[in-house]
Amino acid sequence: MPKYILIGLIVVIGTFVIMNYWPKLHDYTKNKIIASIFGIIAIGFVVLISLLIF
């Protein structure tokens, strides 16, 4: 039970930190962050599909 409370607090605090610092970042940095997130999602999708096939 406490781990769910900690996960919830981390998500909420992380969201507020991102909301605070996102406008202060340069466009190039924002693009790199967004591309990295989509890259991680794509790699995770490929790994998941490969695990389901084999």
C-alpha positions, 0 to 999 in steps of 0.5 A: 500500500505505501508504494502506491502512495509513493508512486502517486506522490512521485507522479504529482511532484514530477508533473509540477516540476515538468510544468514549471521548467518546460516553458524555460527550455529551448526549442531544441531541448524540447524536441530532443526530449519529445523524440527521446520519449517516442523512441523509448515507447517505440523500443518498448513496443518492439521488445513487447511484440518480440517477447509475445512472438517468441 
